[in-house]
Amino acid sequence: MRRAGLAAASGLRHDPAVSNDEETLAGNATTGVVRVGDTVRRPAGPWTDSVDALLEYLWSVGFTGAPRPLGRDEQGRQVLEYVSGQVGAEGGTYSLTELSSIGRMLARLHEALASFTPPSDAVWNRLIPPDREEMICHNDVAPWNLIRSGRGWVLIDWDATAPGSRLWDIAYAAQSMAGLHTQRPVAQSAARLRTLVDGYGLEPAAGPALAQMLGRRARAMYDLLREGARQQHQPWARIWTEDGPYWLATAEYLDMHQEAWIAALR
């Protein structure tokens, strides 16, 4: 979501209901995530073993922009390295220099993911159907899932990891990181989009396809929330009331100004 992603956002707040050894990590979509010392404990799902395999692979190939997986605890929860740092700015307030470096981080991630072979019995938490499936993607590359740490940018909350495409992942990251929304002038949005994409190193020939995908990807978020509300599935039904209008307005804004995005990406 625009305030907390498909998984859980990071950020400490004390919960007296949790033992003194645990601190609740606040999130808008996932509950039960806690910090224990220098680890994070998350409720495990059918997809958690597959996520752990992917995270272990990323570390094996030298990608440090993700938390290290540390197995399970006595309660069966996923255990991850706790990455200290500042959770990313919301609303597209990153500087142009930061946007460029985020683009480079995403390119390195995609390069690593392209050579990942999932386990034969892999299970994924498929929340939104992608345009196509060419590799495993994070699917929620957004400020609320990005930590500015001592070792650089680190992406957290990998529960929505599933097959997708490079452009599908870039489109969502560009909209959320660069802050492409109705409150920002089109020319400024176009410049910020170009900066992130240049940092990524996307080939110019793919620019028109990405420009056309921006609105489609935002509308997919809207559809997820709308369907969740229709079926009364939480947390989507709750988040629909908070963010549904935002995602619809954003999708319309991105579609309306496709020519500006195409021109910026030439």
N, C-alpha and C positions, 0 to 999 in steps of 0.2 A: 504494500500500500504506500501511499505517499508519506505517511507518518511512521509506519512500521511495516516491514515487508511480509512476504509470503511465509517466512518462518518467524523467528523472534528477533527483536531488536536487542542490542546490548546496552547496558547502563545499570549501575547498581542502585538498588533501593532496599532498605532493610524491611524485612517482614518478620514480625515477632512470632508468627506461627511456625517459622522454620527454626531448626536448631541453631545454636550459637556458632556451629561450624559451617553453616550455609548462609549465603546471602542470595536473595532472589534477584535474578536478572530480568528486568521488566521487558515485556514484549506485547505487541498488539495482536498477535495471531497464535503464538505458541505459549502454553503455560507450563509451569513445572521446571523451568530452566534455572539452575542455581550455580553459584560459584562456591567451590570448596578449595580454599587455598589457592594454588596456582593452576587449578583445573576448572572446567565447566562441565556440569552434569546435565544431560538432556534426556527426556523420555525417549526410549527407543521405539522405532516403528518397524514394519516389515522391510523398509528400504535402508535401515541404518547400516547393516553389514555391507551393502553395496556402496554407500557413502563413505564408510571407513576405508574400503578397498581403494576408492578413488583418491581419498586424501593421502593415504599411505603412498600411492603411486606418485602423486604430485611431489611429495617430499623426496621420493627416490630419484626423481629427475631434476631436483634442485629448485623447484618452485616453492618459495617460502611465503607466498602471499595467501596462505590458508593455514588454519590451525592444525597442529599435529594430532592425529587420533591416538588415544591411549587406552583403548579397549572398553571394558564394562566395569561397573562397580558392583557391590554386593546386592544392590537393588535392581540390577539389570539395566541401569541407565548408561547411555553413551557417555564416555569420558573423553574430553578434548583438552588440549592445552588452552589455558586462559591467556589471551593476548591483551596486554595492557596498552592503553593509548586512548586517543580521542575518537569517538564515533563521528563519522562524517557529517558535514553540514547539510541541512535539509533545505529544499527549495531552490537548489541550483545556485548556491552562494560560493562555490569553489572558484578560485582564481583561474585565469587562463593557463597559468603555469601548472596548477594542480590538475586541471582537466587534461592537459597534455600527458602528464605523468600517469593519470588514471587510464588513459587510452593505452599507454605503453604496457601497463600492468595487465590490462585485459588481453592485449595481443600475446603476451607471454603465457597467460593462462590458456588461451585458445591453442597456442602452439603445443603446449603440454597435453591438453585434453585430446588433441587430434590423434595422438599416438596411444591413447589409453584403450585397452581392451577390457571391457567389463567382464566380471565373472559370468560363467555360463548360466548360473541361476540368479542373475541380478534382478532385483526388484527396485522400481523407482516410484517416487511420489509424484505422479503426473497430474499436476493441477490445471495446466492450460495447454491445449493442443498447440504444438508449434507449426510453423509453416512447412517444415520438413525435418527429418531426422538424419543428421549427418555426423553428429558426435554428441557426447554427453556435455551438457551445459549447466552452469550454476542456476540460471533462470531468474535470479533476483539480485542482479548486480546494481545496487542502489545505495544512496548515502547511509541509510539506516543499517546496512550490512557491511560497511566499510570502516575499518579502523586505521587511523594514522598512528603507526607504531614506530618503535625504535628501529625496526628492520624494514620499514617502508609500509606501503599499503597492504592490509590484510583483509581478505573477504571472510566473513563469518556466515553462519546460518545456511548450511548446505542441504537442509531437508527437502528443498524443492528441486534438487538436482535430478535431471532426467534428460532423455534424448531431445535434442533440438538442433538449431542451426546457428552458425556463427552470426549471420545477419540478424536473426531473431534476438540473440543475446545482446548484440551491439545496439539494436534499436531501443530496447528497454533501458540499457545502461545510458545511452545518449540522452534520452528523454529525462530520466531521473537525475543523472549526474549534472548535466548541463542546464537543467531547469527549463525545459521547453514547455511552456504553459501560457495560458491566456494573459497572465499578468506581466509578461515580458514582451517588449517590442520585437517584431519579427526579425528585423535586421540584427539585433543583439543576439537573439536565439540562434540565428543562422551562423553568426561568428563563433559562438560557443560550440555549436555542433561541429563546425569545421575544425576547431581546435582539438576537440576530443578525437575526432576521426583521423586527423593528421597524426596525432600521437599514436593512435592504433596502427597507422600505416596501411589503411584500407586502399586497395587498388582503385583508381578513379573510375574504372569501368563498372564497379559495383555501387557507385554513388547513387544513381537513379533508383536502383532496387532498394537500397537502404532508405532513401527519402520516402518512397512509397510505402515502406513497411512501418514507418514511425507511427502513423495513425492507426494502422491495423493492430500493432502491438498494444497500444494504449486501449483500444477498443476491446481487446481480449481480456484486459484487466476488468473493464466495465462489465463484460459478459460474465466473468467468473463471479463477481459480486452480485449481479442481478440474479443469476441462477441460484446462487447460495441463498439469497433472500427468498426467492420463490419456493425453494424446498425447505426453508428454515434450517439450513445447515450453518452451524457456528464454526469459526468466528465470522464467516462471510456475511451472514445476515446482519450482524451488528455493524460490521465495517461498511456494508452497503449504505446504511443510513448516514455514515460519516463521510465516505469518500466516493460514493457512486456518482454524484453530480460532477465532482472534480474530474473523474476519468472520462466521462462522456464529453465534457467541455474540452478537455485536453485532446481527445481523439479528433474532435471536430476542428480544433485549431490546427492540428498537425496535418490533417487532410486538406484543409482550406489553403494552406500555404506550401503545398508540395513543390511548386515551381521555385520558391525561394530556397528550399532545402536542396533541390537538384542543382540550382545555380551555385550554391555555397560549396557543394561537394565536387564541382568540376575540377 
